[in-house]
Amino acid sequence: MDNKKNQFACVHYFHKIPNSKEGWDFIKGIRKFINKDRYKVRILGRGSRKKYGTQSFIPLQHATNYSVYIDHKIMDRNHPDFLSRKFYKVRSQVSELSNFLNQPIGE
């Protein structure tokens, strides 16, 4: 976890939320009631990419609908990457130990 961005594991929870008052009320409700200490909410624009879009998203003001991503901020057993990161750390330590043990003695 060298930088803060690597801490987050996102899950694409909602999609095709319309760019309308109803859609924005829904997004505001999510942001109002989510546990902000544990999760972060991100909104990405979706729709036709012919004029305003990039490969991954469309600026919110030009989107026809939205996708909601919820990122986990805390690395604990509830985090989607918790076990894979633990296993990576253990494998790295075993590799370092193996390299140390395989060094010639006295050089």
All heavy atoms as an XYZ file, in Angstrom:
906
protein
N       0.824     -1.181      0.000
C       0.000      0.000      0.000
C       0.871      1.249      0.000
O       0.861      2.020      0.938
C      -0.926     -0.008      1.192
C      -1.960     -1.101      1.140
S      -3.137     -1.010      2.470
C      -2.114     -1.457      3.852
N       1.637      1.439     -1.056
C       2.537      2.566     -1.136
C       1.791      3.875     -1.282
O       2.159      4.873     -0.700
C       3.505      2.398     -2.305
C       4.480      1.265     -2.054
O       4.669      0.915     -0.882
O       5.033      0.742     -3.022
N       0.744      3.891     -2.079
C      -0.007      5.138     -2.205
C      -1.466      4.900     -1.851
O      -1.937      3.775     -1.809
C       0.139      5.762     -3.598
C      -0.458      4.896     -4.681
O      -1.439      4.210     -4.455
N       0.131      4.913     -5.851
N      -2.144      5.972     -1.581
C      -3.530      5.885     -1.103
C      -4.451      5.229     -2.124
O      -5.379      4.527     -1.766
C      -4.021      7.288     -0.754
C      -5.271      7.293      0.076
C      -5.585      8.686      0.563
C      -6.807      8.651      1.442
N      -7.162      9.944      1.960
N      -4.165      5.412     -3.403
C      -5.016      4.856     -4.443
C      -5.062      3.328     -4.380
O      -6.073      2.713     -4.650
C      -4.520      5.322     -5.806
C      -5.487      5.116     -6.918
C      -4.981      5.778     -8.176
C      -6.064      5.794     -9.212
N      -5.656      6.486    -10.414
N      -3.944      2.695     -3.999
C      -3.898      1.236     -3.918
C      -4.706      0.682     -2.753
O      -4.957     -0.508     -2.696
C      -2.452      0.752     -3.819
C      -1.728      0.887     -5.134
O      -2.354      0.955     -6.181
N      -0.417      0.926     -5.078
N      -5.089      1.522     -1.805
C      -5.872      1.057     -0.676
C      -7.306      0.743     -1.077
O      -7.944     -0.080     -0.467
C      -5.916      2.118      0.412
C      -4.717      2.126      1.305
C      -4.895      3.160      2.371
O      -4.826      4.351      2.112
N      -5.133      2.722      3.576
N      -7.809      1.399     -2.083
C      -9.203      1.268     -2.431
C      -9.453      0.046     -3.298
O      -8.704     -0.242     -4.215
C      -9.700      2.507     -3.183
C      -9.628      3.769     -2.394
C      -9.116      4.921     -2.944
C     -10.074      3.813     -1.091
C      -9.054      6.093     -2.209
C     -10.017      4.967     -0.349
C      -9.509      6.108     -0.906
N     -10.512     -0.650     -3.001
C     -11.006     -1.713     -3.875
C     -12.427     -1.308     -4.217
O     -13.262     -1.138     -3.344
C     -10.989     -3.061     -3.178
N     -12.696     -1.108     -5.467
C     -14.017     -0.604     -5.827
C     -14.928     -1.729     -6.284
O     -14.490     -2.747     -6.787
C     -13.922      0.448     -6.914
S     -13.421     -0.181     -8.509
N     -16.186     -1.504     -6.070
C     -17.220     -2.415     -6.533
C     -18.244     -1.578     -7.291
O     -18.667     -0.525     -6.819
C     -17.891     -3.154     -5.357
C     -18.972     -4.076     -5.865
C     -16.854     -3.931     -4.560
N     -18.593     -2.030     -8.476
C     -19.556     -1.335     -9.336
C     -20.953     -1.766     -8.873
O     -21.452     -2.797     -9.280
C     -19.291     -1.745    -10.779
C     -20.108     -1.013    -11.790
N     -20.078     -1.331    -13.102
C     -20.964      0.019    -11.688
C     -20.885     -0.546    -13.776
N     -21.424      0.289    -12.919
N     -21.569     -0.972     -8.013
C     -22.831     -1.362     -7.399
C     -24.070     -1.007     -8.214
O     -25.014     -1.769     -8.260
C     -22.967     -0.725     -6.013
C     -22.306     -1.543     -4.949
C     -21.081     -1.168     -4.422
C     -22.892     -2.694     -4.474
C     -20.469     -1.918     -3.445
C     -22.285     -3.452     -3.496
C     -21.075     -3.060     -2.991
O     -20.478     -3.810     -2.039
N     -24.097      0.178     -8.787
C     -25.300      0.618     -9.482
C     -24.920      1.112    -10.868
O     -23.884      1.723    -11.055
C     -25.983      1.761     -8.716
C     -26.343      1.407     -7.301
C     -25.560      1.830     -6.245
C     -27.476      0.663     -7.032
C     -25.887      1.513     -4.943
C     -27.813      0.340     -5.741
C     -27.020      0.761     -4.686
N     -25.788      0.860    -11.832
C     -25.546      1.349    -13.184
C     -26.862      1.778    -13.816
O     -27.928      1.488    -13.299
C     -24.835      0.299    -14.049
C     -25.690     -0.875    -14.379
N     -25.954     -1.883    -13.486
C     -26.339     -1.201    -15.516
C     -26.736     -2.778    -14.057
N     -26.989     -2.388    -15.277
N     -26.750      2.527    -14.895
C     -27.899      3.056    -15.629
C     -28.800      3.942    -14.770
O     -30.017      3.945    -14.905
C     -28.697      1.932    -16.289
C     -27.902      1.198    -17.346
C     -28.745      0.183    -18.067
C     -27.904     -0.540    -19.116
N     -28.628     -1.584    -19.794
N     -28.182      4.700    -13.880
C     -28.932      5.692    -13.105
C     -29.149      6.883    -14.033
O     -28.187      7.432    -14.573
C     -28.154      6.116    -11.853
C     -27.928      4.904    -10.945
C     -28.894      7.227    -11.112
C     -26.981      5.174     -9.805
N     -30.381      7.276    -14.273
C     -30.647      8.324    -15.261
C     -30.117      9.696    -14.827
O     -30.059     10.005    -13.639
C     -32.178      8.348    -15.359
C     -32.650      7.781    -14.073
C     -31.603      6.795    -13.629
N     -29.745     10.502    -15.801
C     -29.346     11.879    -15.553
C     -30.623     12.718    -15.450
O     -31.044     13.376    -16.381
C     -28.440     12.391    -16.674
C     -27.938     13.792    -16.412
O     -28.287     14.407    -15.415
N     -27.111     14.288    -17.313
N     -31.235     12.625    -14.282
C     -32.501     13.325    -14.022
C     -32.553     13.671    -12.538
O     -31.677     13.280    -11.761
C     -33.685     12.417    -14.383
O     -33.713     11.290    -13.525
N     -33.585     14.383    -12.147
C     -33.752     14.716    -10.724
C     -33.859     13.445     -9.890
O     -33.244     13.340     -8.829
C     -34.985     15.597    -10.525
C     -35.151     16.012     -9.064
C     -36.335     16.903     -8.860
C     -36.600     17.289     -7.435
N     -35.988     16.615     -6.351
N     -34.606     12.468    -10.373
C     -34.750     11.202     -9.645
C     -33.393     10.510     -9.481
O     -33.068     10.003     -8.404
C     -35.713     10.275    -10.392
C     -35.914      8.944     -9.696
C     -36.778      7.999    -10.504
O     -36.931      8.190    -11.726
O     -37.296      7.048     -9.893
N     -32.603     10.498    -10.528
C     -31.280      9.878    -10.460
C     -30.375     10.576     -9.464
O     -29.695      9.937     -8.658
N     -30.352     11.912     -9.504
C     -29.517     12.654     -8.569
C     -30.014     12.547     -7.136
O     -29.219     12.539     -6.194
C     -29.371     14.102     -9.007
C     -28.294     14.223    -10.035
C     -28.450     14.458    -11.358
C     -26.897     14.046     -9.824
N     -27.236     14.434    -11.992
C     -26.256     14.193    -11.068
C     -26.113     13.768     -8.708
C     -24.875     14.075    -11.221
C     -24.739     13.659     -8.874
C     -24.136     13.813    -10.110
N     -31.329     12.460     -6.932
C     -31.851     12.236     -5.578
C     -31.381     10.880     -5.040
O     -31.033     10.759     -3.864
C     -33.380     12.306     -5.568
C     -33.903     13.724     -5.725
O     -33.108     14.682     -5.559
O     -35.105     13.884     -6.031
N     -31.359      9.883     -5.906
C     -30.873      8.553     -5.516
C     -29.394      8.631     -5.115
O     -28.992      8.113     -4.066
C     -31.068      7.569     -6.674
C     -30.533      6.204     -6.397
C     -31.189      5.346     -5.538
C     -29.362      5.773     -7.011
C     -30.693      4.076     -5.282
C     -28.861      4.513     -6.768
C     -29.528      3.664     -5.895
N     -28.574      9.288     -5.919
C     -27.141      9.420     -5.631
C     -26.920     10.200     -4.336
O     -26.090      9.816     -3.497
C     -26.414     10.091     -6.815
C     -26.401      9.137     -8.012
C     -24.998     10.509     -6.434
C     -25.961      9.758     -9.320
N     -27.663     11.276     -4.125
C     -27.554     12.049     -2.883
C     -27.926     11.191     -1.675
O     -27.318     11.312     -0.608
C     -28.441     13.292     -2.939
C     -27.904     14.372     -3.850
C     -28.873     15.549     -3.923
C     -28.431     16.564     -4.943
N     -29.400     17.654     -5.111
N     -28.940     10.329     -1.837
C     -29.337      9.429     -0.751
C     -28.234      8.447     -0.393
O     -27.974      8.182      0.785
N     -27.567      7.912     -1.403
C     -26.444      6.999     -1.139
C     -25.364      7.729     -0.356
O     -24.872      7.239      0.664
C     -25.866      6.449     -2.459
C     -26.852      5.514     -3.142
C     -24.547      5.721     -2.209
C     -26.434      5.113     -4.552
N     -24.988      8.893     -0.835
C     -23.925      9.651     -0.177
C     -24.314     10.094      1.233
O     -23.459     10.199      2.111
C     -23.560     10.864     -1.014
C     -22.762     10.485     -2.238
C     -22.318     11.690     -2.995
N     -21.288     11.314     -3.956
C     -20.984     12.013     -5.019
N     -21.613     13.136     -5.275
N     -20.038     11.604     -5.836
N     -25.583     10.344      1.453
C     -26.036     10.797      2.767
C     -25.937      9.685      3.812
O     -25.538      9.929      4.947
C     -27.484     11.288      2.671
C     -28.057     11.779      3.969
C     -29.469     12.290      3.789
C     -30.059     12.752      5.102
N     -31.433     13.241      4.928
N     -26.271      8.454      3.427
C     -26.407      7.394      4.415
C     -25.248      6.399      4.452
O     -25.217      5.527      5.311
C     -27.719      6.638      4.194
C     -28.919      7.486      4.478
C     -29.700      7.959      3.448
C     -29.232      7.857      5.779
C     -30.816      8.754      3.702
C     -30.334      8.652      6.046
C     -31.124      9.108      5.005
N     -24.284      6.521      3.554
C     -23.178      5.563      3.553
C     -22.211      5.864      4.701
O     -22.090      7.011      5.138
C     -22.451      5.580      2.193
C     -21.615      4.328      2.046
C     -21.618      6.838      2.037
C     -21.257      4.027      0.612
N     -21.554      4.844      5.201
C     -20.545      4.996      6.250
C     -19.295      5.605      5.608
O     -18.500      4.926      4.977
C     -20.232      3.623      6.852
C     -19.182      3.686      7.926
O     -18.526      4.697      8.123
N     -19.006      2.574      8.636
N     -19.112      6.898      5.787
C     -18.025      7.624      5.120
C     -16.649      7.290      5.690
O     -15.637      7.566      5.055
C     -18.287      9.120      5.179
C     -19.466      9.533      4.335
C     -19.741     11.021      4.445
C     -20.934     11.407      3.623
N     -22.191     11.265      4.288
N     -16.598      6.713      6.898
C     -15.312      6.297      7.449
C     -14.778      5.057      6.731
O     -13.584      4.852      6.645
C     -15.438      5.986      8.941
C     -15.757      7.226      9.754
O     -15.377      8.338      9.311
O     -16.385      7.095     10.817
N     -15.658      4.229      6.224
C     -15.267      2.966      5.603
C     -15.340      2.998      4.080
O     -14.581      2.304      3.409
C     -16.153      1.834      6.126
C     -15.828      0.482      5.520
C     -16.561     -0.649      6.195
N     -16.026     -0.943      7.491
C     -14.981     -1.744      7.715
N     -14.367     -2.309      6.728
N     -14.560     -1.964      8.934
N     -16.254      3.789      3.498
C     -16.491      3.747      2.057
C     -16.411      5.126      1.409
O     -16.660      6.143      2.048
C     -17.880      3.167      1.758
C     -18.092      1.808      2.345
C     -18.880      1.631      3.474
C     -17.503      0.688      1.776
C     -19.083      0.378      4.021
C     -17.698     -0.573      2.317
C     -18.482     -0.720      3.443
O     -18.656     -1.957      3.971
N     -16.086      5.116      0.142
C     -16.068      6.328     -0.674
C     -16.958      6.057     -1.889
O     -16.876      4.997     -2.499
C     -14.644      6.626     -1.126
C     -14.531      7.792     -2.069
C     -13.097      7.916     -2.563
C     -13.073      8.863     -3.733
N     -11.854      8.753     -4.497
N     -17.799      7.023     -2.258
C     -18.702      6.882     -3.402
C     -18.122      7.662     -4.581
O     -17.736      8.816     -4.434
C     -20.113      7.407     -3.065
C     -21.013      7.355     -4.278
C     -20.706      6.627     -1.912
N     -18.048      7.010     -5.752
C     -17.611      7.681     -6.981
C     -18.701      7.527     -8.032
O     -19.318      6.472     -8.143
C     -16.341      7.046     -7.546
C     -15.107      7.390     -6.778
C     -13.861      6.837     -7.452
N     -13.905      5.391     -7.520
C     -13.700      4.676     -8.619
N     -13.432      5.267     -9.757
N     -13.753      3.365     -8.590
N     -18.915      8.575     -8.788
C     -19.913      8.586     -9.861
C     -19.169      8.754    -11.182
O     -18.355      9.669    -11.325
C     -20.913      9.744     -9.687
C     -21.467      9.810     -8.265
C     -22.025      9.660    -10.726
C     -22.166      8.579     -7.797
N     -19.450      7.892    -12.157
C     -18.876      8.031    -13.490
C     -19.990      8.189    -14.505
O     -21.022      7.518    -14.418
C     -18.021      6.806    -13.853
C     -16.750      6.623    -13.043
C     -15.985      5.404    -13.551
C     -15.867      7.846    -13.106
N     -19.777      9.090    -15.441
C     -20.754      9.322    -16.495
C     -20.735      8.226    -17.537
O     -19.681      7.689    -17.885
N     -21.901      7.891    -18.049
C     -22.050      6.865    -19.080
C     -22.925      7.405    -20.193
O     -23.655      8.371    -20.021
C     -22.688      5.594    -18.497
C     -21.888      4.959    -17.384
C     -20.626      4.375    -17.916
N     -19.956      3.599    -16.890
C     -18.673      3.672    -16.645
N     -17.917      4.471    -17.344
N     -18.138      2.949    -15.700
N     -22.867      6.761    -21.332
C     -23.664      7.162    -22.481
C     -22.829      7.105    -23.735
O     -21.786      6.465    -23.773
N     -23.271      7.792    -24.780
C     -22.560      7.797    -26.053
C     -21.240      8.550    -25.924
O     -21.185      9.670    -25.420
C     -23.417      8.454    -27.138
O     -22.680      8.550    -28.329
N     -20.172      7.932    -26.398
C     -18.845      8.536    -26.310
C     -18.438      9.248    -27.598
O     -17.313      9.669    -27.748
C     -17.821      7.458    -25.989
C     -17.962      6.919    -24.599
C     -16.995      5.768    -24.384
N     -16.945      5.345    -23.002
C     -17.830      4.594    -22.404
N     -18.874      4.175    -23.077
N     -17.705      4.255    -21.151
N     -19.344      9.381    -28.539
C     -18.991      9.941    -29.839
C     -18.457     11.354    -29.752
O     -17.505     11.715    -30.435
C     -20.194      9.893    -30.777
C     -20.529      8.505    -31.238
C     -21.705      8.503    -32.172
C     -22.042      7.090    -32.593
N     -23.196      7.040    -33.466
N     -19.047     12.187    -28.906
C     -18.656     13.593    -28.878
C     -17.810     13.962    -27.655
O     -16.794     14.627    -27.776
C     -19.904     14.478    -28.927
C     -19.614     15.935    -29.102
C     -20.865     16.725    -29.381
C     -20.532     18.188    -29.588
N     -21.712     18.984    -29.818
N     -18.206     13.514    -26.450
C     -17.566     13.997    -25.229
C     -16.757     12.944    -24.486
O     -16.031     13.283    -23.580
C     -18.630     14.533    -24.253
C     -19.412     15.686    -24.806
C     -20.721     15.522    -25.218
C     -18.832     16.931    -24.912
C     -21.443     16.593    -25.718
C     -19.540     18.011    -25.412
C     -20.845     17.828    -25.814
O     -21.541     18.883    -26.298
N     -16.902     11.700    -24.815
C     -16.356     10.653    -23.975
C     -14.916     10.284    -24.215
O     -14.295     10.671    -25.194
N     -14.389      9.527    -23.275
C     -13.084      8.901    -23.386
C     -13.321      7.405    -23.378
O     -14.464      6.943    -23.392
C     -12.178      9.280    -22.208
O     -12.713      8.721    -21.008
C     -12.048     10.784    -22.050
N     -12.259      6.653    -23.294
C     -12.399      5.202    -23.288
C     -13.130      4.699    -22.046
O     -13.836      3.712    -22.087
C     -11.026      4.548    -23.366
C     -11.063      3.053    -23.496
C      -9.683      2.474    -23.680
O      -8.691      3.190    -23.687
N      -9.615      1.185    -23.826
N     -12.984      5.412    -20.931
C     -13.533      4.884    -19.684
C     -14.768      5.604    -19.145
O     -15.538      4.999    -18.417
C     -12.452      4.887    -18.610
O     -11.928      6.178    -18.438
N     -14.963      6.879    -19.465
C     -16.128      7.572    -18.909
C     -16.456      8.812    -19.733
O     -15.734      9.187    -20.636
C     -15.899      7.956    -17.438
C     -14.877      9.046    -17.245
C     -15.276     10.360    -17.156
C     -13.536      8.741    -17.176
C     -14.344     11.368    -16.989
C     -12.598      9.740    -17.004
C     -13.001     11.053    -16.914
N     -17.542      9.448    -19.357
C     -18.009     10.686    -19.980
C     -18.133     11.730    -18.872
O     -18.595     11.406    -17.778
C     -19.393     10.469    -20.643
C     -19.276      9.433    -21.741
C     -19.977     11.752    -21.161
C     -20.599      8.987    -22.289
N     -17.733     12.993    -19.106
C     -17.920     14.012    -18.066
C     -19.386     14.046    -17.607
O     -20.306     13.894    -18.420
C     -17.524     15.314    -18.774
C     -16.590     14.882    -19.863
C     -17.096     13.532    -20.303
N     -19.589     14.207    -16.314
C     -20.934     14.114    -15.735
C     -21.946     15.025    -16.418
O     -23.096     14.637    -16.626
C     -20.889     14.404    -14.233
C     -20.106     13.410    -13.383
C     -20.178     13.806    -11.912
C     -20.592     11.998    -13.584
N     -21.544     16.235    -16.793
C     -22.508     17.162    -17.399
C     -22.974     16.692    -18.775
O     -24.021     17.125    -19.254
C     -21.943     18.591    -17.468
C     -20.774     18.773    -18.408
C     -19.432     18.569    -17.721
O     -19.334     17.911    -16.696
N     -18.401     19.138    -18.310
N     -22.248     15.784    -19.438
C     -22.625     15.292    -20.760
C     -23.178     13.868    -20.733
O     -23.544     13.331    -21.782
C     -21.420     15.340    -21.698
C     -20.845     16.703    -21.849
N     -21.528     17.754    -22.431
C     -19.654     17.206    -21.462
C     -20.774     18.826    -22.403
N     -19.626     18.533    -21.823
N     -23.235     13.249    -19.567
C     -23.672     11.855    -19.450
C     -25.180     11.731    -19.594
O     -25.938     12.610    -19.181
C     -23.242     11.297    -18.105
N     -25.613     10.621    -20.173
C     -27.041     10.325    -20.223
C     -27.462      9.502    -19.015
O     -28.621      9.503    -18.624
C     -27.406      9.562    -21.514
O     -26.629      8.372    -21.586
C     -27.168     10.418    -22.731
N     -26.515      8.796    -18.426
C     -26.766      8.044    -17.200
C     -25.455      7.908    -16.434
O     -24.404      8.326    -16.906
C     -27.432      6.692    -17.484
C     -26.670      5.860    -18.467
O     -25.560      5.437    -18.205
N     -27.257      5.627    -19.634
N     -25.536      7.316    -15.236
C     -24.384      7.242    -14.341
C     -24.197      5.833    -13.809
O     -25.139      5.052    -13.721
C     -24.559      8.183    -13.145
C     -24.802      9.606    -13.554
C     -26.067     10.169    -13.469
C     -23.766     10.390    -14.034
C     -26.292     11.474    -13.854
C     -23.986     11.700    -14.426
C     -25.247     12.231    -14.337
O     -25.468     13.522    -14.725
N     -22.951      5.554    -13.418
C     -22.613      4.349    -12.673
C     -22.068      4.783    -11.324
O     -21.346      5.776    -11.234
C     -21.550      3.525    -13.398
O     -22.085      2.919    -14.540
N     -22.409      4.036    -10.281
C     -21.940      4.339     -8.933
C     -20.968      3.252     -8.495
O     -21.291      2.065     -8.544
C     -23.118      4.420     -7.926
C     -22.608      4.603     -6.508
C     -24.053      5.553     -8.296
N     -19.779      3.674     -8.095
C     -18.763      2.779     -7.548
C     -18.612      3.084     -6.077
O     -18.589      4.253     -5.674
C     -17.422      2.988     -8.251
C     -17.417      2.515     -9.672
C     -17.947      3.306    -10.685
C     -16.902      1.273     -9.998
C     -17.949      2.873    -11.996
C     -16.894      0.831    -11.309
C     -17.417      1.636    -12.304
O     -17.420      1.200    -13.593
N     -18.502      2.059     -5.260
C     -18.291      2.229     -3.831
C     -16.939      1.611     -3.499
O     -16.731      0.416     -3.694
C     -19.433      1.596     -3.013
C     -20.748      2.297     -3.373
C     -19.134      1.696     -1.527
C     -21.976      1.725     -2.709
N     -16.009      2.458     -3.032
C     -14.650      2.028     -2.721
C     -14.526      1.734     -1.236
O     -15.004      2.502     -0.402
C     -13.646      3.128     -3.078
C     -13.696      3.512     -4.548
O     -13.831      2.609     -5.374
O     -13.612      4.717     -4.851
N     -13.837      0.639     -0.920
C     -13.508      0.310      0.470
C     -12.257      1.081      0.850
O     -11.245      0.971      0.166
C     -13.224     -1.181      0.627
C     -14.416     -2.046      0.450
N     -14.997     -2.710      1.490
C     -15.133     -2.372     -0.649
C     -16.034     -3.408      1.043
N     -16.127     -3.215     -0.252
N     -12.308      1.846      1.924
C     -11.154      2.614      2.364
C     -10.278      1.841      3.342
O      -9.087      2.086      3.424
C     -11.606      3.900      3.059
C     -12.244      4.921      2.168
C     -12.577      6.132      3.024
C     -13.203      7.234      2.234
N     -13.508      8.391      3.094
N     -10.857      0.945      4.115
C     -10.157      0.288      5.210
C      -9.758     -1.127      4.793
O     -10.578     -1.898      4.292
C     -11.051      0.232      6.466
C     -11.401      1.648      6.899
C     -10.374     -0.540      7.583
C     -12.430      1.725      8.001
N      -8.470     -1.452      4.999
C      -7.983     -2.790      4.675
C      -8.185     -3.689      5.897
O      -7.372     -3.738      6.800
C      -6.505     -2.722      4.284
C      -5.909     -4.044      3.904
S      -6.705     -4.874      2.518
C      -6.098     -3.900      1.170
N      -9.310     -4.380      5.936
C      -9.569     -5.362      6.980
C     -10.182     -6.597      6.326
O     -10.233     -6.696      5.105
C     -10.458     -4.787      8.085
C     -11.851     -4.414      7.607
O     -12.168     -4.618      6.416
O     -12.644     -3.908      8.431
N     -10.639     -7.542      7.107
C     -11.130     -8.806      6.529
C     -12.369     -8.622      5.652
O     -12.705     -9.490      4.867
C     -11.395     -9.830      7.620
C     -12.459     -9.445      8.606
C     -12.596    -10.488      9.718
N     -13.494    -10.034     10.732
C     -14.810    -10.143     10.676
N     -15.377    -10.709      9.657
N     -15.564     -9.688     11.649
N     -13.034     -7.476      5.719
C     -14.190     -7.207      4.867
C     -13.797     -6.621      3.509
O     -14.627     -6.501      2.630
C     -15.144     -6.238      5.567
C     -15.720     -6.836      6.828
O     -16.071     -7.999      6.854
N     -15.788     -6.060      7.884
N     -12.547     -6.260      3.351
C     -12.041     -5.658      2.114
C     -11.886     -6.753      1.050
O     -11.360     -7.830      1.331
C     -10.692     -5.002      2.411
C     -10.198     -4.105      1.344
N      -9.690     -4.566      0.173
C     -10.127     -2.751      1.290
C      -9.310     -3.551     -0.566
N      -9.577     -2.431      0.086
N     -12.331     -6.521     -0.173
C     -12.247     -7.549     -1.221
C     -10.828     -8.037     -1.509
O     -10.635     -9.186     -1.890
C     -12.830     -6.863     -2.456
C     -13.681     -5.774     -1.928
C     -13.052     -5.334     -0.644
N      -9.816     -7.206     -1.306
C      -8.436     -7.603     -1.588
C      -7.661     -8.063     -0.363
O      -6.458     -8.285     -0.440
C      -7.669     -6.431     -2.214
C      -8.107     -6.149     -3.626
O      -8.658     -7.067     -4.267
O      -7.898     -5.024     -4.091
N      -8.324     -8.223      0.757
C      -7.630     -8.507      2.013
C      -6.782     -9.773      1.919
O      -5.587     -9.748      2.186
C      -8.646     -8.623      3.155
C      -8.032     -8.951      4.491
C      -7.302     -7.993      5.168
C      -8.183    -10.197      5.055
C      -6.737     -8.278      6.399
C      -7.625    -10.490      6.286
C      -6.902     -9.534      6.957
N      -7.380    -10.896      1.529
C      -6.640    -12.155      1.494
C      -5.568    -12.168      0.413
O      -4.460    -12.666      0.645
C      -7.593    -13.338      1.303
C      -8.419    -13.700      2.529
C      -9.349    -14.864      2.210
C      -7.532    -14.050      3.693
N      -5.859    -11.628     -0.759
C      -4.858    -11.649     -1.821
C      -3.633    -10.829     -1.421
O      -2.501    -11.207     -1.717
C      -5.441    -11.147     -3.140
O      -5.853     -9.817     -3.032
N      -3.837     -9.733     -0.724
C      -2.691     -8.930     -0.272
C      -1.917     -9.639      0.827
O      -0.691     -9.565      0.874
C      -3.157     -7.554      0.195
C      -3.601     -6.688     -0.965
C      -4.071     -5.343     -0.497
N      -4.653     -4.619     -1.604
C      -4.302     -3.394     -1.939
N      -3.382     -2.765     -1.275
N      -4.879     -2.805     -2.955
N      -2.620    -10.333      1.713
C      -1.943    -11.116      2.758
C      -1.085    -12.205      2.124
O       0.069    -12.395      2.499
C      -2.965    -11.763      3.705
C      -3.603    -10.837      4.661
C      -2.723    -10.675      5.859
C      -3.483     -9.934      6.930
N      -2.608     -9.479      7.974
N      -1.657    -12.946      1.154
C      -0.910    -14.014      0.494
C       0.284    -13.458     -0.259
O       1.367    -14.041     -0.258
C      -1.807    -14.802     -0.452
C      -2.834    -15.636      0.242
C      -4.097    -15.784     -0.313
C      -2.573    -16.269      1.440
C      -5.061    -16.551      0.322
C      -3.527    -17.031      2.089
C      -4.772    -17.176      1.523
N       0.142    -12.313     -0.910
C       1.249    -11.686     -1.626
C       2.379    -11.342     -0.658
O       3.556    -11.578     -0.938
C       0.780    -10.427     -2.358
C       1.909     -9.684     -3.024
C       2.441    -10.137     -4.231
C       2.452     -8.553     -2.439
C       3.496     -9.470     -4.839
C       3.506     -7.881     -3.039
C       4.018     -8.344     -4.235
O       5.061     -7.686     -4.825
N       2.031    -10.785      0.481
C       3.033    -10.406      1.475
C       3.785    -11.640      1.981
O       5.019    -11.628      2.073
C       2.364     -9.678      2.642
C       3.318     -9.094      3.644
C       2.564     -8.290      4.685
C       3.520     -7.712      5.706
N       2.839     -6.933      6.732
N       3.064    -12.718      2.259
C       3.704    -13.947      2.733
C       4.605    -14.537      1.651
O       5.748    -14.931      1.919
C       2.641    -14.980      3.190
C       3.267    -16.341      3.434
C       1.940    -14.484      4.444
N       4.122    -14.576      0.387
C       4.946    -15.104     -0.705
C       6.215    -14.276     -0.887
O       7.293    -14.824     -1.142
C       4.152    -15.132     -2.011
C       3.164    -16.259     -2.100
C       2.621    -16.436     -3.517
N       2.083    -15.215     -4.105
C       0.819    -14.826     -4.023
N      -0.064    -15.573     -3.409
N       0.424    -13.682     -4.578
N       6.123    -12.969     -0.749
C       7.289    -12.103     -0.874
C       8.301    -12.388      0.225
O       9.507    -12.447     -0.024
C       6.878    -10.635     -0.817
O       6.052    -10.307     -1.904
N       7.828    -12.582      1.437
C       8.725    -12.868      2.555
C       9.399    -14.228      2.381
O      10.589    -14.368      2.657
C       7.956    -12.807      3.878
C       7.534    -11.402      4.250
C       6.612    -11.353      5.449
O       5.966    -12.340      5.796
N       6.531    -10.182      6.081
N       8.663    -15.216      1.914
C       9.242    -16.540      1.665
C      10.303    -16.454      0.569
O      11.376    -17.056      0.674
C       8.143    -17.566      1.302
C       8.741    -18.861      0.762
C       7.273    -17.851      2.517
N      10.038    -15.686     -0.468
C      11.005    -15.519     -1.554
C      12.273    -14.842     -1.058
O      13.393    -15.265     -1.400
C      10.367    -14.705     -2.675
O      11.291    -14.492     -3.702
N      12.145    -13.816     -0.258
C      13.312    -13.136      0.303
C      14.122    -14.075      1.184
O      15.362    -14.103      1.113
C      12.882    -11.913      1.112
C      12.391    -10.756      0.283
C      11.900     -9.600      1.134
O      12.309     -9.498      2.315
O      11.109     -8.796      0.621
N      13.448    -14.856      2.006
C      14.127    -15.817      2.873
C      14.850    -16.873      2.041
O      15.999    -17.229      2.319
C      13.128    -16.469      3.831
C      13.699    -17.485      4.811
C      14.752    -16.836      5.711
C      12.577    -18.089      5.642
N      14.201    -17.371      1.010
C      14.807    -18.365      0.131
C      16.057    -17.805     -0.547
O      17.092    -18.481     -0.619
C      13.798    -18.815     -0.914
O      14.391    -19.714     -1.815
N      15.987    -16.579     -1.037
C      17.145    -15.942     -1.656
C      18.292    -15.788     -0.662
O      19.456    -16.017     -0.984
C      16.780    -14.582     -2.251
C      15.904    -14.700     -3.462
O      15.859    -15.735     -4.110
N      15.178    -13.633     -3.766
N      17.967    -15.423      0.564
C      18.981    -15.276      1.600
C      19.641    -16.612      1.905
O      20.874    -16.720      2.027
C      18.356    -14.688      2.865
C      19.296    -14.605      4.027
C      20.276    -13.614      4.064
C      19.237    -15.519      5.072
C      21.156    -13.535      5.145
C      20.098    -15.439      6.120
C      21.082    -14.451      6.175
N      18.836    -17.676      2.054
C      19.371    -18.994      2.385
C      20.187    -19.604      1.258
O      21.061    -20.433      1.494
C      18.228    -19.940      2.769
C      17.506    -19.598      4.074
C      16.308    -20.521      4.276
C      18.448    -19.660      5.258
N      19.923    -19.204      0.023
C      20.648    -19.766     -1.118
C      21.922    -18.996     -1.460
O      22.619    -19.362     -2.412
C      19.735    -19.800     -2.349
C      18.666    -20.867     -2.206
O      18.889    -21.907     -1.616
N      17.488    -20.591     -2.763
N      22.252    -17.961     -0.699
C      23.501    -17.222     -0.935
C      24.686    -18.066     -0.469
O      24.593    -18.775      0.538
C      23.507    -15.894     -0.159
C      22.544    -14.873     -0.702
C      22.582    -13.582      0.119
O      23.237    -13.516      1.169
N      21.877    -12.585     -0.348
N      25.790    -17.989     -1.199
C      26.996    -18.726     -0.768
C      27.508    -18.200      0.580
O      27.426    -17.018      0.864
C      28.020    -18.452     -1.868
C      27.276    -17.796     -2.977
C      25.973    -17.304     -2.444
N      28.059    -19.071      1.395
C      28.549    -18.703      2.724
C      29.972    -18.162      2.592
O      30.794    -18.703      1.862
C      28.528    -19.933      3.672
C      27.090    -20.401      3.839
C      29.169    -19.593      5.006
C      26.950    -21.645      4.675
N      30.275    -17.110      3.317
C      31.622    -16.593      3.409
C      32.024    -15.645      2.302
O      33.202    -15.333      2.164
N      31.149    -15.192      1.503
C      31.525    -14.256      0.435
C      31.007    -12.886      0.697
O      30.128    -12.538      1.279
C      30.989    -14.740     -0.915
C      31.727    -15.943     -1.388
C      31.281    -16.356     -2.778
O      30.642    -15.551     -3.484
O      31.550    -17.478     -3.170
